[in-house]
Amino acid sequence: MTTNQVLTGVGLILVLAVGSQILAGRLRIPSLIVLLPVGFAAGALIDDVDPERLLGPAFSPLVSLAVAVILYDAGLGLNLERLKGHTRRVVVRLIWIGVLVTWLLAALLAAPLLDMSQQAAIMIGAILVVSGPTVVGPLLGFVRPKDRLQHLLVWEGSLIDPVGGILGALVFHAVTAGVHHRPGTVAADFLASVGIGVAGGVAGAALLWGLFRMLRLGEVLGTTAQLAAVIGVAALCDVLRDNTGLIAAVMMGLAIANLPGIDVPARRPFFETLISLVLGLLFISISATVTPQSLRHVALPALGLAAFLVLVVRPLVAAVSTLGTDLTRGERAFIGWMAPRGIVAAATASTFSAGLAADGIGGASKILPATFVVIVATVTLYGLTASPVARLLGVVRPSRSRPLLVGGDPWVVDLGVALKSAGLEVLMWAGQEQQRERVSQAGIELAPGELLAAVTGRGQELEGITAVFFLTAEDDFNALAATILRGSVEGAVHHLGAPPESHGVVAPFIGGEVLFGADLTWQTFSRRYEHGASLLAQPAGSARPPGSDLLFLVRPDGRLDPVTETGTPLPDPGDTVVLLAPGRRGAARPPE
């Protein structure tokens, strides 16, 4: 290819990747629904959009390294200490039962349906066991299922991606070893691949542990060190034995997420941006390699395979996995209707199919186009039907706001009581045991003690929370924590403003969403509360106590609009106002 063709191809792939993600974000649909058809159309219509011609032999290794980075990032989100209570049994079952049943049934049907060899069918069955948080997360964000459903499905998606990546790599090595060696040597080759991957993961985790413990790397160097370590270790493992880098990457992510004493940077904006870009580039590039000719005799059989996975395999897995649990019938049914395939399926199909085809495995050339069809079919089907199905089954979370109040002072607890009396489901978090006791006595749901630490330290999302309000006496904590948590909730994150005369380190300068205005600081609330002020909720049409300050409006549909430094929402008929009122303190009055 000429220099101009390379520049045109690379530029178009990048623009299409980012543009498709922007469009998907505006449409509030999973980005795969846009990325896959756009990449396929670009590859079919524009000769320069051909990653295999642009990169030549480097395309497959680069895909493998990109998937290693994605799997490492997935591993970082797996803080296994959070997998507790009633969710553990269901999630564990969904992983091991789901993987085994999906692998077996998909392989059994793929061989006759796609007219491929047993080895190729076993490979595509292993590829199609994965789902993944990059697909499930956006879908659940749009559907808004009940908290424990969302928790279950997010954990399943996060765990099954690395499990599927490991399974795909192991099956690939077992199949290729069986072609070139006698049966007696297959087990040794298989174990050698596992050993190299695990050893690489342990070595990479030890390297990062030493860097973070001894050098105390900051946000920028800490992120680049992780990226370099993952790519370096994955590349070295792949040099020693093909595709063992995926195993090493998963091991590294899991270790870093769960080993004690590792000071991983709480915010990873560069890493998160890189993952988003890599996902877009991979989907555009991989789908561009699927030609219309390759789909000619594969599309209909692959649609039949997708229908079998959706209508038979997933409901069976969900029924067995939830047997004997306290999930409702609707929750079980919704779990049976949520298993879209994502990036790991596409990337592993792209990585492994070429190697199997080169080894002469019958039907291996059909693995990538068939996987492409299954991904498109499942993502489109679930994307269009998940929301109405959830509403039909009665598993949608109420549309009313669910705020999280951070703080445990008496006036903060009374504010929570006032918001609860207005019909909202309020959650509170406080650090001191005395404050947590006060919250519990007020009848307000108390967030787990490790909630904020898990979110700020591991990049998790606050599931089901629509807004966060930092109301502690520490202005610097409020401002910094609000900055870190932005993007981790569905709505905005607000904090109290610092007094004008404050000598805080960052609070007077950090800006952001400041609650209530410059005059209503924590010191003001505390002082006025000591003089008898109260927090109350009343209908917007009622006469307000003289000297009261408007704090929130609760709309009839349950939407919560706070007063901020930049503006005051206007009340409408039917609204409930939450006020800081002077005078004798009393219980918050529910709206009439």
FIGULUM-936982 format. One line per 2 residues: their letters; for each residue x, y, z of C-alpha. Coordinates in pm, 1 decimal, padded with zeros to 6 digits, always signed. Layout:
% residues N
a> X Y Z ~ ...
***
This chain:
% residues 592
mt> +00000.0 +00000.0 +00000.0 ~ +00113.1 +00355.6 -00067.0
tn> +00174.2 +00611.2 +00205.4 ~ -00147.8 +00793.4 +00113.8
qv> -00348.6 +00471.8 +00136.2 ~ -00202.1 +00392.4 +00478.0
lt> -00277.3 +00741.9 +00605.3 ~ -00630.5 +00727.0 +00468.4
gv> -00697.5 +00381.8 +00612.3 ~ -00560.2 +00454.3 +00959.0
gl> -00735.4 +00791.1 +00975.5 ~ -01070.2 +00646.4 +00869.3
il> -01052.3 +00359.1 +01117.5 ~ -00979.6 +00599.1 +01403.6
vl> -01251.1 +00845.0 +01302.2 ~ -01508.6 +00569.2 +01252.6
av> -01422.4 +00411.7 +01589.9 ~ -01461.9 +00732.1 +01789.2
gs> -01750.5 +00864.7 +01580.2 ~ -01947.1 +00542.4 +01624.2
qi> -01899.1 +00554.1 +02000.8 ~ -02011.6 +00917.0 +02013.4
la> -02321.7 +00834.8 +01807.1 ~ -02401.6 +00534.1 +02025.8
gr> -02365.6 +00748.1 +02336.8 ~ -02606.4 +01005.6 +02199.9
lr> -02855.5 +00734.2 +02106.3 ~ -02807.5 +00561.7 +02444.5
ip> -02745.1 +00223.4 +02286.3 ~ -02449.3 -00015.7 +02321.4
sl> -02164.9 +00101.5 +02098.6 ~ -02140.4 -00243.4 +01938.6
iv> -02473.9 -00188.0 +01764.0 ~ -02307.3 +00095.8 +01573.0
ll> -01943.6 -00020.5 +01558.4 ~ -02001.7 -00360.2 +01400.5
pv> -02214.6 -00257.0 +01099.9 ~ -02004.1 +00055.8 +01044.8
gf> -01682.6 -00148.0 +01039.6 ~ -01835.4 -00413.2 +00813.9
aa> -01967.2 -00151.4 +00570.9 ~ -01637.3 +00038.8 +00569.4
ga> -01440.6 -00278.3 +00498.9 ~ -01676.7 -00374.4 +00216.2
li> -01698.8 -00030.4 +00052.8 ~ -01357.5 +00129.4 +00113.2
dd> -01049.0 -00058.7 -00001.1 ~ -00817.6 +00138.5 +00227.7
vd> -01004.5 +00025.2 +00541.0 ~ -00836.2 -00313.5 +00551.4
pe> -00638.5 -00376.7 +00871.8 ~ -00478.7 -00692.4 +00736.4
rl> -00333.3 -00496.3 +00442.2 ~ -00247.1 -00193.8 +00655.5
lg> -00065.1 -00389.1 +00925.3 ~ +00020.3 -00711.1 +00746.2
pa> +00154.9 -00981.6 +00978.3 ~ +00141.1 -00735.5 +01271.6
fs> -00240.9 -00729.8 +01276.9 ~ -00298.1 -01053.7 +01467.2
pl> -00028.6 -00991.6 +01733.4 ~ -00157.9 -00638.4 +01789.1
vs> -00512.9 -00768.6 +01834.1 ~ -00383.2 -01018.9 +02088.4
la> -00197.7 -00749.3 +02283.7 ~ -00499.8 -00517.5 +02271.9
va> -00721.5 -00792.6 +02412.5 ~ -00461.9 -00853.1 +02684.2
vi> -00492.2 -00488.1 +02791.3 ~ -00873.3 -00516.6 +02795.1
ly> -00862.4 -00835.0 +03001.1 ~ -00617.5 -00678.7 +03244.6
da> -00858.1 -00387.0 +03288.2 ~ -01146.2 -00630.6 +03341.5
gl> -00940.0 -00808.4 +03605.4 ~ -00877.6 -00479.8 +03786.4
gl> -01252.0 -00446.0 +03844.2 ~ -01277.8 -00782.7 +04016.9
nl> -01243.0 -00708.3 +04385.7 ~ -01350.2 -01051.8 +04503.5
er> -01423.7 -00928.3 +04856.2 ~ -01734.9 -00755.8 +04720.2
lk> -01877.7 -01084.3 +04594.8 ~ -02069.6 -01161.6 +04911.4
gh> -02406.0 -01274.6 +05035.7 ~ -02681.5 -01410.0 +04817.0
tr> -02508.5 -01302.6 +04495.2 ~ -02209.0 -01532.9 +04537.9
rv> -02393.4 -01860.2 +04475.8 ~ -02574.9 -01735.1 +04165.8
vv> -02269.0 -01567.2 +04013.7 ~ -02047.2 -01869.8 +04070.9
rl> -02308.0 -02095.7 +03915.0 ~ -02354.9 -01864.5 +03617.8
iw> -01980.4 -01878.0 +03556.1 ~ -01899.0 -02248.0 +03581.8
ig> -02235.0 -02392.2 +03476.6 ~ -02279.3 -02128.4 +03208.9
vl> -01935.3 -02183.5 +03059.4 ~ -01962.3 -02561.7 +03053.0
vt> -02321.3 -02582.3 +02924.6 ~ -02276.9 -02307.6 +02663.0
wl> -01948.1 -02452.3 +02541.0 ~ -02085.9 -02805.6 +02509.4
la> -02420.2 -02722.0 +02346.6 ~ -02277.7 -02457.1 +02112.2
al> -02006.3 -02696.2 +01994.4 ~ -02254.9 -02981.3 +01942.6
la> -02481.4 -02764.9 +01724.7 ~ -02207.9 -02572.1 +01541.6
ap> -02050.1 -02879.0 +01383.7 ~ -02352.8 -02990.5 +01176.6
ll> -02510.5 -02646.9 +01140.9 ~ -02198.7 -02469.4 +01011.2
dm> -02055.7 -02781.1 +00845.4 ~ -01725.9 -02760.3 +01031.4
sq> -01492.7 -03011.4 +01192.8 ~ -01522.9 -03116.4 +01553.1
qa> -01207.7 -02919.2 +01643.5 ~ -01342.3 -02598.8 +01488.1
ai> -01679.7 -02651.0 +01658.3 ~ -01507.9 -02693.3 +01995.7
mi> -01319.1 -02369.5 +01930.3 ~ -01624.6 -02161.2 +01837.2
ga> -01810.5 -02307.2 +02135.1 ~ -01533.1 -02184.1 +02364.7
il> -01535.4 -01842.2 +02197.1 ~ -01910.8 -01795.1 +02241.2
vv> -01922.0 -01856.5 +02618.9 ~ -01825.0 -01495.5 +02694.6
sg> -02048.1 -01194.6 +02746.0 ~ -01854.0 -00906.3 +02897.8
pt> -01906.9 -00579.8 +03090.0 ~ -01839.9 -00365.5 +02780.8
vv> -02171.5 -00492.3 +02640.4 ~ -02374.1 -00576.3 +02950.3
gp> -02293.9 -00249.2 +03130.5 ~ -02443.5 -00010.7 +02870.5
ll> -02748.8 -00234.2 +02831.1 ~ -02814.7 -00241.7 +03204.9
gf> -02760.7 +00133.1 +03226.7 ~ -03040.3 +00178.0 +02974.3
vr> -03273.0 -00085.6 +03123.8 ~ -03216.1 +00008.9 +03491.7
pk> -03305.1 -00330.7 +03646.6 ~ -03334.4 -00379.0 +04020.7
dr> -03014.5 -00351.2 +04218.7 ~ -02941.8 -00715.3 +04284.8
lq> -03015.7 -00807.9 +03923.4 ~ -02774.5 -00543.7 +03803.7
hl> -02518.2 -00659.8 +04058.0 ~ -02548.3 -01022.6 +03947.2
lv> -02522.0 -00949.8 +03575.9 ~ -02234.5 -00703.3 +03610.4
we> -02035.4 -00954.2 +03813.7 ~ -02111.1 -01233.2 +03568.0
gs> -02001.5 -01018.6 +03274.0 ~ -01684.8 -00904.0 +03449.1
li> -01580.9 -01254.6 +03550.8 ~ -01678.1 -01445.8 +03239.7
dp> -01467.6 -01229.0 +03006.3 ~ -01132.8 -01337.7 +03153.1
vg> -01260.9 -01692.5 +03204.8 ~ -01360.5 -01703.1 +02838.6
gi> -01028.2 -01558.0 +02731.3 ~ -00841.4 -01823.3 +02926.5
lg> -01068.3 -02098.7 +02793.5 ~ -01023.6 -01979.7 +02435.0
al> -00646.0 -01976.2 +02466.3 ~ -00636.2 -02320.5 +02627.9
vf> -00870.0 -02475.5 +02371.4 ~ -00666.8 -02322.9 +02089.6
ha> -00348.4 -02478.3 +02223.9 ~ -00516.9 -02812.0 +02284.6
vt> -00657.9 -02822.5 +01930.0 ~ -00333.2 -02719.1 +01760.0
ag> -00130.3 -02954.5 +01976.9 ~ -00361.0 -03239.0 +01882.5
vh> -00298.4 -03172.7 +01513.1 ~ +00079.2 -03184.9 +01522.7
hr> +00147.0 -03431.1 +01802.2 ~ +00049.6 -03771.3 +01915.3
pg> -00224.5 -03784.8 +02182.3 ~ +00031.9 -03854.8 +02451.5
tv> +00196.0 -03514.5 +02405.0 ~ -00125.2 -03305.6 +02401.2
aa> -00154.6 -03290.1 +02780.9 ~ +00208.1 -03179.8 +02818.4
df> +00166.9 -02899.3 +02562.2 ~ -00157.8 -02794.3 +02725.0
la> -00002.8 -02773.5 +03070.4 ~ +00301.9 -02592.7 +02930.4
sv> +00077.5 -02318.5 +02791.2 ~ -00103.5 -02281.1 +03121.9
gi> +00225.0 -02277.0 +03310.0 ~ +00377.1 -02004.5 +03093.1
gv> +00065.4 -01788.0 +03120.9 ~ +00037.8 -01825.9 +03496.5
ag> +00410.4 -01769.8 +03546.8 ~ +00396.2 -01456.3 +03333.1
gv> +00097.3 -01327.0 +03529.5 ~ +00269.2 -01389.0 +03862.1
ag> +00588.6 -01222.0 +03741.3 ~ +00399.5 -00921.0 +03604.7
aa> +00197.8 -00882.7 +03924.6 ~ +00516.5 -00905.3 +04132.0
ll> +00677.4 -00637.5 +03914.0 ~ +00384.3 -00400.1 +03957.3
wg> +00365.1 -00478.6 +04328.6 ~ +00729.8 -00379.7 +04365.8
lf> +00687.6 -00061.3 +04160.3 ~ +00384.4 +00058.0 +04356.0
rm> +00521.5 -00041.5 +04695.0 ~ +00872.6 +00093.7 +04657.3
lr> +00848.9 +00380.0 +04409.2 ~ +00503.0 +00512.0 +04502.0
lg> +00419.8 +00592.0 +04140.6 ~ +00163.2 +00865.7 +04086.1
ev> -00139.1 +00871.9 +03860.1 ~ +00040.4 +00925.4 +03528.3
lg> +00347.0 +00705.6 +03582.2 ~ +00137.2 +00444.8 +03761.6
tt> -00092.7 +00415.4 +03462.1 ~ +00185.7 +00398.6 +03205.7
aq> +00374.7 +00146.3 +03420.1 ~ +00069.4 -00081.2 +03423.9
la> +00028.1 -00049.0 +03048.3 ~ +00394.9 -00121.6 +02982.9
av> +00398.5 -00417.7 +03221.4 ~ +00085.5 -00575.5 +03073.6
ig> +00198.2 -00538.0 +02713.0 ~ +00555.1 -00642.9 +02792.6
va> +00456.0 -00952.6 +02987.7 ~ +00184.2 -01052.7 +02738.2
al> +00424.7 -01008.5 +02446.1 ~ +00697.2 -01212.0 +02614.9
cd> +00452.4 -01493.2 +02697.7 ~ +00326.8 -01494.7 +02338.2
vl> +00685.5 -01518.7 +02214.4 ~ +00742.3 -01822.7 +02434.3
rd> +00408.0 -01977.8 +02339.3 ~ +00128.5 -01834.2 +02126.6
nt> -00163.6 -01660.8 +02302.7 ~ -00046.6 -01733.4 +02656.6
gl> -00032.5 -01355.1 +02704.1 ~ -00410.4 -01350.9 +02758.8
ia> -00371.7 -01578.5 +03058.1 ~ -00090.9 -01363.8 +03195.7
av> -00294.5 -01042.4 +03155.1 ~ -00593.7 -01181.7 +03341.1
mm> -00372.6 -01311.6 +03621.0 ~ -00205.9 -00971.2 +03654.9
gl> -00537.3 -00785.0 +03675.1 ~ -00683.1 -01022.3 +03932.2
ai> -00367.8 -01006.8 +04144.1 ~ -00342.6 -00627.0 +04140.1
an> -00710.7 -00596.6 +04228.1 ~ -00692.8 -00832.1 +04524.5
lp> -00340.1 -00826.1 +04668.0 ~ -00317.4 -00616.0 +04986.4
gi> -00081.6 -00324.2 +05017.2 ~ -00075.0 -00210.1 +04652.5
dv> -00134.5 +00162.8 +04616.5 ~ -00291.1 +00161.7 +04268.9
pa> -00389.6 +00513.2 +04156.0 ~ -00756.6 +00573.0 +04234.5
rr> -00824.2 +00764.5 +03914.5 ~ -00720.6 +00616.9 +03580.3
pf> -00849.8 +00861.1 +03318.5 ~ -00576.9 +00779.8 +03066.2
fe> -00622.1 +00405.2 +03108.4 ~ -00999.6 +00434.1 +03078.8
tl> -00965.2 +00650.9 +02768.0 ~ -00721.2 +00402.3 +02618.8
is> -00956.5 +00108.3 +02683.6 ~ -01244.5 +00293.6 +02518.3
lv> -01029.9 +00375.6 +02215.0 ~ -00892.5 +00020.7 +02189.8
lg> -01243.8 -00123.3 +02202.4 ~ -01357.4 +00100.8 +01919.4
ll> -01051.7 +00031.0 +01705.1 ~ -01080.4 -00344.1 +01758.8
fi> -01445.4 -00363.4 +01664.8 ~ -01402.9 -00150.3 +01353.1
si> -01089.0 -00339.0 +01247.9 ~ -01218.3 -00689.7 +01316.1
sa> -01556.9 -00631.0 +01153.0 ~ -01380.6 -00475.2 +00851.8
tv> -01201.2 -00806.4 +00792.6 ~ -01535.6 -00987.9 +00759.8
tp> -01615.4 -00979.3 +00388.6 ~ -01960.6 -01018.3 +00233.2
qs> -01828.1 -01327.7 +00054.4 ~ -01735.8 -01494.8 +00384.8
lr> -02091.3 -01443.8 +00511.4 ~ -02260.4 -01582.1 +00202.1
hv> -02292.3 -01941.5 +00325.6 ~ -02251.1 -01870.2 +00698.1
al> -02506.8 -01600.5 +00781.6 ~ -02823.0 -01813.9 +00802.9
pa> -02664.9 -02106.3 +00991.6 ~ -02498.1 -01859.6 +01230.5
lg> -02833.7 -01690.0 +01292.2 ~ -02971.2 -02033.6 +01376.5
la> -02683.5 -02082.6 +01622.1 ~ -02755.4 -01741.0 +01777.1
af> -03124.2 -01828.2 +01813.1 ~ -03031.1 -02155.8 +01983.2
lv> -02802.9 -01972.9 +02227.1 ~ -03068.5 -01711.5 +02307.0
lv> -03380.6 -01928.4 +02325.2 ~ -03244.4 -02256.0 +02462.0
vr> -02895.1 -02234.2 +02611.2 ~ -02917.9 -01912.6 +02812.3
pl> -03261.3 -01986.5 +02968.0 ~ -03134.9 -02333.6 +03060.6
va> -02820.7 -02190.5 +03222.5 ~ -03024.6 -01929.5 +03411.9
av> -03277.7 -02186.3 +03534.2 ~ -03010.5 -02422.2 +03666.7
st> -02796.0 -02142.2 +03814.2 ~ -03081.5 -01979.9 +04007.5
lg> -03238.7 -02304.2 +04129.9 ~ -03296.8 -02296.3 +04505.0
td> -03217.4 -01923.9 +04542.0 ~ -03436.2 -01639.5 +04666.2
lt> -03463.0 -01473.4 +04324.9 ~ -03814.6 -01408.0 +04202.2
rg> -03953.7 -01568.3 +03890.0 ~ -03920.4 -01238.3 +03702.5
er> -03557.0 -01197.3 +03806.5 ~ -03475.4 -01550.4 +03694.3
af> -03645.2 -01491.5 +03362.0 ~ -03455.6 -01166.6 +03303.8
ig> -03122.2 -01336.7 +03376.8 ~ -03224.2 -01586.6 +03110.8
wm> -03271.6 -01299.1 +02867.4 ~ -02936.3 -01125.0 +02902.4
ap> -02627.2 -01277.9 +02741.1 ~ -02496.6 -01058.3 +02457.6
rg> -02156.0 -01142.3 +02309.5 ~ -01886.5 -00875.4 +02300.7
iv> -01527.6 -00777.2 +02236.8 ~ -01353.4 -01085.9 +02373.5
aa> -01560.8 -01310.6 +02146.6 ~ -01472.3 -01095.1 +01844.6
at> -01105.7 -01063.3 +01930.4 ~ -01048.0 -01427.5 +02019.0
as> -01228.9 -01536.1 +01702.5 ~ -01006.0 -01305.9 +01497.6
tf> -00693.5 -01426.9 +01677.0 ~ -00758.9 -01800.2 +01677.7
sa> -00944.3 -01861.6 +01349.9 ~ -00648.7 -01769.1 +01129.7
gl> -00414.5 -01998.3 +01323.1 ~ -00654.3 -02291.8 +01303.0
aa> -00713.0 -02233.8 +00932.9 ~ -00337.8 -02230.6 +00875.0
dg> -00317.6 -02567.3 +01052.8 ~ -00577.2 -02710.8 +00816.4
ig> -00862.7 -02742.3 +01067.1 ~ -01179.2 -02801.1 +00866.8
ga> -01425.2 -02509.8 +00884.7 ~ -01188.1 -02284.6 +01082.1
sk> -01235.1 -02007.5 +00824.3 ~ -01603.1 -01991.7 +00926.4
il> -01529.1 -01914.8 +01292.2 ~ -01481.1 -01538.1 +01251.5
pa> -01781.6 -01463.4 +01025.1 ~ -02007.1 -01691.1 +01232.4
tf> -01895.6 -01520.5 +01554.4 ~ -01953.5 -01182.1 +01388.9
vv> -02312.5 -01279.9 +01305.1 ~ -02377.5 -01409.7 +01657.9
iv> -02241.5 -01088.7 +01812.7 ~ -02452.5 -00866.7 +01586.7
at> -02763.5 -01078.5 +01640.3 ~ -02738.2 -01103.3 +02019.4
vt> -02643.4 -00739.8 +02079.7 ~ -02918.7 -00612.5 +01850.4
ly> -03182.3 -00846.3 +01993.3 ~ -03102.6 -00776.3 +02357.3
gl> -03051.0 -00406.4 +02289.5 ~ -03398.8 -00372.2 +02138.3
ta> -03587.1 -00603.8 +02373.8 ~ -03416.1 -00587.6 +02714.8
sp> -03604.4 -00279.5 +02831.6 ~ -03958.9 -00394.3 +02738.7
va> -03884.1 -00744.7 +02868.7 ~ -03765.2 -00600.2 +03201.4
rl> -04082.2 -00391.1 +03231.2 ~ -04299.5 -00692.6 +03142.3
lg> -04128.4 -00903.2 +03409.2 ~ -04153.4 -00627.4 +03670.2
vv> -03781.3 -00609.8 +03741.3 ~ -03719.1 -00245.1 +03649.3
rp> -03588.3 -00022.1 +03923.4 ~ -03831.2 +00256.1 +04015.2
sr> -03763.6 +00572.7 +03818.1 ~ -03755.9 +00780.5 +04135.8
sr> -03420.4 +00926.0 +04237.8 ~ -03205.5 +00731.5 +04481.9
pl> -02960.5 +00977.5 +04638.5 ~ -02657.3 +00885.8 +04847.3
lv> -02585.6 +01128.9 +05131.7 ~ -02229.1 +01113.1 +05262.5
gg> -02207.8 +01237.6 +05618.9 ~ -02347.8 +01147.5 +05959.5
dp> -02400.6 +01472.4 +06149.1 ~ -02746.8 +01522.2 +06306.5
wv> -02860.1 +01773.4 +06043.9 ~ -02746.4 +01544.3 +05760.6
vd> -02946.4 +01255.4 +05906.7 ~ -03252.9 +01478.9 +05937.6
lg> -03203.7 +01583.6 +05575.7 ~ -03211.4 +01216.1 +05481.3
va> -03532.0 +01173.1 +05682.6 ~ -03688.7 +01472.4 +05504.8
lk> -03597.2 +01334.0 +05160.9 ~ -03730.9 +00992.4 +05261.7
sa> -04057.6 +01150.1 +05378.2 ~ -04084.6 +01303.5 +05029.1
gl> -04098.2 +00953.1 +04884.5 ~ -03735.8 +00893.8 +04787.1
ev> -03527.1 +00585.1 +04857.3 ~ -03237.3 +00739.7 +05047.4
lm> -02900.7 +00575.1 +05111.5 ~ -02644.4 +00716.1 +05355.9
wa> -02277.5 +00655.1 +05424.4 ~ -02080.3 +00771.0 +05728.7
gq> -01732.6 +00686.6 +05845.0 ~ -01764.3 +00701.0 +06225.0
eq> -01943.3 +00425.4 +06414.2 ~ -02144.1 +00677.6 +06618.3
qr> -02267.4 +00842.6 +06298.4 ~ -02357.5 +00509.2 +06141.7
er> -02554.2 +00421.8 +06453.8 ~ -02741.9 +00753.2 +06420.4
vs> -02828.3 +00676.4 +06059.3 ~ -02957.2 +00329.8 +06145.3
qa> -03170.8 +00463.1 +06431.2 ~ -03331.1 +00710.3 +06188.8
gi> -03451.9 +00420.6 +05975.0 ~ -03240.0 +00507.3 +05670.4
el> -03059.2 +00244.5 +05468.1 ~ -02688.7 +00243.2 +05551.3
ap> -02435.5 +00189.1 +05272.9 ~ -02161.2 -00070.3 +05335.8
ge> -01857.1 +00061.9 +05516.1 ~ -01624.2 -00018.2 +05224.9
ll> -01849.9 +00139.6 +04959.9 ~ -01658.4 +00459.2 +04892.2
aa> -01318.7 +00292.7 +04932.6 ~ -01412.3 +00031.8 +04672.7
vt> -01538.7 +00293.3 +04429.1 ~ -01248.6 +00535.1 +04459.3
gr> -00984.1 +00264.6 +04473.2 ~ -01099.4 +00023.8 +04201.4
gq> -01294.2 +00230.9 +03953.5 ~ -01626.4 +00059.4 +04031.8
el> -01962.9 +00215.5 +03968.8 ~ -02221.9 +00295.7 +04235.3
eg> -02499.8 +00067.5 +04117.7 ~ -02850.3 +00211.5 +04148.5
it> -02735.4 +00548.6 +04285.6 ~ -02869.5 +00847.1 +04090.1
av> -02685.3 +01126.0 +04272.6 ~ -02423.4 +01168.2 +04545.1
ff> -02411.1 +01456.2 +04794.2 ~ -02097.5 +01505.8 +05007.0
lt> -02205.7 +01674.1 +05332.0 ~ -01922.4 +01607.5 +05577.6
ae> -01740.3 +01867.8 +05786.4 ~ -01419.2 +01811.6 +05584.4
dd> -01436.1 +02050.9 +05290.1 ~ -01126.8 +01908.4 +05122.8
fn> -01263.3 +01554.8 +05146.6 ~ -01596.2 +01663.5 +05001.4
al> -01435.9 +01836.1 +04705.1 ~ -01178.0 +01566.9 +04628.1
aa> -01417.7 +01274.8 +04669.0 ~ -01673.8 +01446.6 +04446.9
ti> -01409.0 +01493.9 +04179.4 ~ -01305.5 +01126.9 +04195.1
lr> -01661.0 +00991.6 +04186.4 ~ -01783.5 +01192.8 +03889.4
gs> -01874.3 +00945.7 +03618.9 ~ -01940.2 +00665.8 +03869.5
ve> -02310.6 +00745.6 +03909.4 ~ -02598.8 +00801.5 +03671.8
ga> -02651.0 +01163.1 +03778.3 ~ -02444.1 +01446.0 +03919.4
vh> -02209.6 +01446.3 +04218.3 ~ -02236.7 +01752.8 +04443.8
hl> -02051.9 +01878.9 +04748.8 ~ -02092.4 +02154.7 +05003.1
ga> -01900.2 +02471.2 +04935.1 ~ -01609.3 +02584.8 +05149.1
pp> -01642.7 +02906.6 +05352.0 ~ -01492.9 +03212.9 +05179.0
es> -01231.4 +03242.2 +05452.2 ~ -01141.3 +02872.8 +05430.2
hg> -00774.9 +02774.9 +05436.9 ~ -00837.9 +02430.4 +05291.0
vv> -00584.2 +02282.8 +05056.2 ~ -00812.2 +02233.7 +04755.0
ap> -01176.1 +02293.5 +04848.4 ~ -01181.4 +02671.1 +04784.0
fi> -01031.5 +02623.3 +04437.8 ~ -01156.6 +02294.7 +04295.2
gg> -01498.7 +02414.9 +04179.5 ~ -01745.5 +02158.1 +04052.0
ev> -02109.9 +02110.9 +04149.9 ~ -02142.0 +02312.7 +04472.4
lf> -02462.0 +02260.5 +04670.2 ~ -02693.9 +02531.0 +04800.9
ga> -02470.8 +02830.0 +04731.7 ~ -02173.9 +02994.5 +04894.7
dl> -02357.1 +03090.2 +05216.8 ~ -02490.3 +02747.0 +05311.5
tw> -02168.2 +02574.7 +05415.8 ~ -02135.9 +02292.9 +05666.8
qt> -02051.4 +02548.1 +05936.0 ~ -02369.4 +02742.5 +05856.8
fs> -02586.9 +02432.2 +05870.6 ~ -02429.3 +02321.2 +06198.3
rr> -02463.9 +02664.0 +06360.6 ~ -02824.6 +02713.6 +06255.0
ye> -02911.9 +02359.7 +06356.9 ~ -02772.7 +02422.0 +06705.0
hg> -03008.8 +02720.4 +06726.5 ~ -03314.7 +02509.1 +06655.8
as> -03337.6 +02506.1 +06275.7 ~ -03498.8 +02201.0 +06118.0
ll> -03506.8 +02014.4 +05787.3 ~ -03856.8 +01956.9 +05656.7
aq> -04045.7 +01853.5 +05343.7 ~ -04373.8 +02013.7 +05244.4
pa> -04587.0 +02066.6 +04931.3 ~ -04457.8 +02343.2 +04706.9
gs> -04788.1 +02529.9 +04732.0 ~ -04780.1 +02557.8 +05111.0
ar> -04660.4 +02871.2 +05282.5 ~ -04293.7 +02850.1 +05367.2
pp> -04171.3 +02939.2 +05715.0 ~ -04018.6 +03289.2 +05717.4
gs> -03641.5 +03284.9 +05675.7 ~ -03631.2 +02932.1 +05534.2
dl> -03389.4 +02825.6 +05259.0 ~ -03485.1 +02600.8 +04968.9
lf> -03252.3 +02299.1 +04939.4 ~ -03421.6 +02050.3 +04704.3
lv> -03724.7 +02004.9 +04485.6 ~ -03875.3 +01657.2 +04458.0
rp> -04077.6 +01632.2 +04137.9 ~ -04397.7 +01424.6 +04116.9
dg> -04212.2 +01160.1 +03914.1 ~ -03952.4 +01124.4 +04189.9
rl> -03680.1 +01330.6 +04022.5 ~ -03462.0 +01521.5 +04269.2
dp> -03344.5 +01871.4 +04172.8 ~ -03096.0 +02033.3 +04412.8
vt> -03030.1 +02400.7 +04459.9 ~ -02673.7 +02471.2 +04346.8
et> -02438.1 +02763.7 +04338.2 ~ -02519.9 +02815.9 +03970.5
gt> -02899.1 +02803.7 +03984.9 ~ -03221.7 +02741.8 +04175.7
pl> -03486.3 +02513.2 +04022.6 ~ -03834.8 +02660.9 +03995.7
pd> -04113.8 +02473.4 +04176.7 ~ -04419.3 +02352.6 +03985.7
pg> -04759.2 +02240.3 +04115.7 ~ -04730.6 +01896.3 +04267.5
dt> -04365.1 +01936.5 +04367.1 ~ -04235.3 +01882.9 +04719.3
vv> -03986.9 +02133.1 +04861.5 ~ -03718.0 +02040.0 +05113.9
ll> -03629.8 +02336.2 +05334.3 ~ -03389.8 +02445.3 +05603.4
ap> -03632.0 +02628.8 +05828.8 ~ -03560.0 +02834.7 +06141.3
gr> -03750.4 +02784.6 +06462.0 ~ -03836.4 +02490.2 +06678.6
rg> -03704.0 +02162.4 +06548.6 ~ -03956.3 +01890.0 +06472.0
aa> -03997.0 +01584.5 +06259.4 ~ -04005.2 +01630.9 +05887.2
rp> -04363.5 +01649.8 +05764.9 ~ -04453.8 +01429.4 +05471.3
pe> -04611.9 +01601.5 +05174.1 ~ -04991.6 +01608.4 +05172.9
***
